[in-house]
Amino acid sequence: MAEDYERIEGVAVGQYVGYRFFAVDPAWRRLPVEERNAGKEAFADVVDEFGGRMEGLRVYSTVGVRPEADLFLWTITERYDDLLELGAALNGTPLGAWLTVPHSYLGTTKPSVYTDKKRIRQGRVAPRNAPYLIVYPFVKVRPWYFLSFAERAAAMREHAEIGARFVTITNHTTYSFGIDDQEFIPAFEAEEPADFMHLMMTLRESEASRWTERDTPIFVGKLVDVRDALDGAATELPSASTLYTAPDGTPYPAPAR
């Protein structure tokens, strides 16, 4: 039985934090409206159900920004199997047959060894529902881990001090060692995507930046209701008369075919 074993780490299990990206097959947009609506509702119902079971389940749109994904889910739970059950349930919806998953990242929380903020946050993710979320996989070059703790702590202190100056951005970095391909998943809630660009440009000049091996692909998502995200992926094209009519009613010439 599980209770007969003591976990080697000796600390409580943290949160499992996942980011699952979905791309809608373009052929789905050519299905009858009724069929698409039924698929969207079934998908949204699953998201709603699991949103009531998990600590956090939010939906972000990337339509028109990243070519490989239309939306992604940000999931937060202390129960790993919630992620498996959510994936199976979404796959079982009619819409699931029309979705691919180009990227999926998994991390877990723990207090940072470099900052006293662990006494306040205890290494937990607590979203604040900012309108945008920026997320990407992160890997350091291996020599970083052979620096002394004092050297690493000094670099991370500088890193944190720079981040603290950008008060509209909230950091939710999690750890992926051994449970996914990257080492960390930095995730940042922001009021405006351009604010994050200025933060990253400033961090490029910090000591910690020189130890980065990989920090792409980067996704910027807009917080939306799941039904709005899917509606955006299935928007009907305007009629030809609408496309080629000026606001004052003057018709534009249609392009030659």
N, C-alpha and C positions, 0 to 999 in steps of 0.2 A: 504494500500500500504506500501511497505517496507520503503519508505522514510518518512513515518509518525512516525516511531519509532526511538528512540535514543538508541544505544547499551549501556547496563549498564556498560560495561567495560570502555567505553569512549576512547578506543584506536583503531587504524586502525586494520583491520583483517590482520593477518600475512599470511605466506605461509603454505599450507597444504603439509606435506611431508609424502609420503607413501613408504612402502617396501612390495612388493607382490611377494611371492615365488611360483614357479611352479615345479611340478614333472611330468615327462612324463611317461605315462603308458608304460611298457616294450612291450606290445603287439603292440604298434604303430610302433616299429622298424621293425616289420615283415610285414608291409603293403608294397605294391608295391612302388618302388622308385618314380614313377610319382605322386602317391597319396600323399606321404609324402612331396614331393617338393611343390605341390600345397597348402597343408596345411601350410607349413612353410612360403611360400610367402604371403599368406593371413594374417597370424599372423604378419609378419614383416611389411606389408603395414599398418596395424592398428597402430603399434608402430611408424612408420615413420610419419603417419598423426598426431597423438597426440603429437609427439615430436615437431611438428611445432606450436602447440597450447599452450603447457605448458612452464613454465620457464625452466624446466629440465625434461628429461626422458632418463635414461641411463639403460643399460642392463648389468648384471654381471653373469658370469658363475660360478657354484659351482659343475660342473660335476666331479665326482671322489673324492670329498672331503666330502661333506655332503650327507649321504644316502637318506635323505628325500626330497631333492630338487635338480633340475638340473640347474636352473637359477632364478634370481630375477630382478625385475624392481625397480629402484629408481625414484620416481615421485615427482615433485615439482610444485605446482600451487597455485594461490590465489583463485581459484574457486573450491570449494569442489565438485561440480557436475561433474567436469572433471574426477574425480576418478571413479565415478559411470558410466559415459558414456564410459570411457576406459574399465572398467571391462566388461560391457555389450558387447562392440564391440569385445573384445578378446574372450569372450564366444561364440560369433556368428560365429567365424571362424571354419573351419573344424578341425583344431588342437585343438580347445577349448574342443571338446568332449573327448580328450585323456589326458587332463590335470587335476590335482588336485592342490589345494592350501593348503599346510600343515601349512603355517604361513602367516600372513598379519599384518603389523604394521602401525599405523597411528599416526602422531604427528603434531604439529603446532609450529610456531616460535614466539618468543617474546624476548625482551632484557633480559639478565640475571640481577637479582637484586644484584649479588655478585661481578660483575666486571665492570670496567670502559670501557671495550671493547665495550659495547653497544653503546657508542658514535661513534664508528668507523663502526661497522657492523650492528647496529640497529636490532640485533637479526635475521638477514636473512641468509639463506643458499645460498652460492655461490660456487658450485663445481669447482675444479681446474683440473679435469680430470686426477687424479693420477691413476696408473694402478690397484690399489686394493682398495676395500671398505670393512671395517669391521663393522658389525651392529648387535645389540642385544637389547632385551627389558631390562629395568632396573627399579627396585622397591626398595625404601628405607624402612627400618623398621620405623614403625609409631612414636616411641619416638623421631626420628630426628626432627620432626616438632614441638616438645615441647621444644627444646633447644632455648635459646635466639638467636636473630638475630646475635648478636656479635659472639657467639660461632659458629654458622653455617657459618658466613662469614669468620672467621678465618680458619676453616677447608677447605672451598672451595678455599680460597686464596692459601693455601698450595697445594691443588690439582692442581690448575691452574699453579702454579710455577713449579711443577714437569712436567706437560704436556708441558710447554713452552720450556723445555730443549730438547724435542724430535722434532727437527725442520722439519723432513721429514713427520710428521703426522699432519693432519688438522682435527680439531674437528667440527662436525656438529650436536651437540645434539639438539633434539627437545622435546617438552612437549606433554604428552598424557593424562593429568588429565581429566577425564570425557568423553573422546572421544575414549579411548581404554583401554585394561586391564592393561597395564603397566603404570608407571608414566612418564618415559622418554624413548626416543630412542637415545642412544648414537650411533653415526656413525662417522667413522674415515677414511679419505682417507690416503693411505700410499704408499710409494715407494716399500716397501718390508714387507710382513706379519710378519717376525721375529722381525722387529723394534717395532711393536705394542706389541708383547709378552714382550719385555723388558720394555716398558712403563707400561703395566699392572702389571708386577711383581714389579716394583718400587712403583706403586700406592698402592699395598697391604699393604705397611708399613705406609701409610698416615692415618691421623685421620678420614678423610671422609670415608675410606674403612670400618671401623668398623660398619657403619650404613647401609651397604648394606644388603638387604634381598634376591634379586634375580638379576642375570645378565647373564642368559643363556636362550635359546641357542644362541651361537655366530656363525655368518656366515662370512666367508671370501670369497668375490667375486672378480673375475677378470673382468675388464672392457673389453667388447667385442662388436662387431657389432651383432645385434639381429640374423642375418642369421648365423653367425659363432657359436653363442651359440646353436642354434637349430641344426646346422649341427653336432656339437659335441655330441648332444644327440642322433643322428641318424647315427653315423658312421658305415659303413659297416665293418663286421669282415673280416680280411684278409683270403685268401684261405688257405686250409690245406698245400699246397705246399709252400706258403710264410711263414706260421707259423713255419714250420719244416725245414727251409733251413737256413744255416749259411750265414753270409755276403760273405764268399768266395765261396759260391755255394755248399758246402758240405751239404747233407741232414741229418737232425736229425731223429732218429727213432720216429715215431708217438707213442703216448701213447696207451697202450693196452686198449680195451673197454670191 
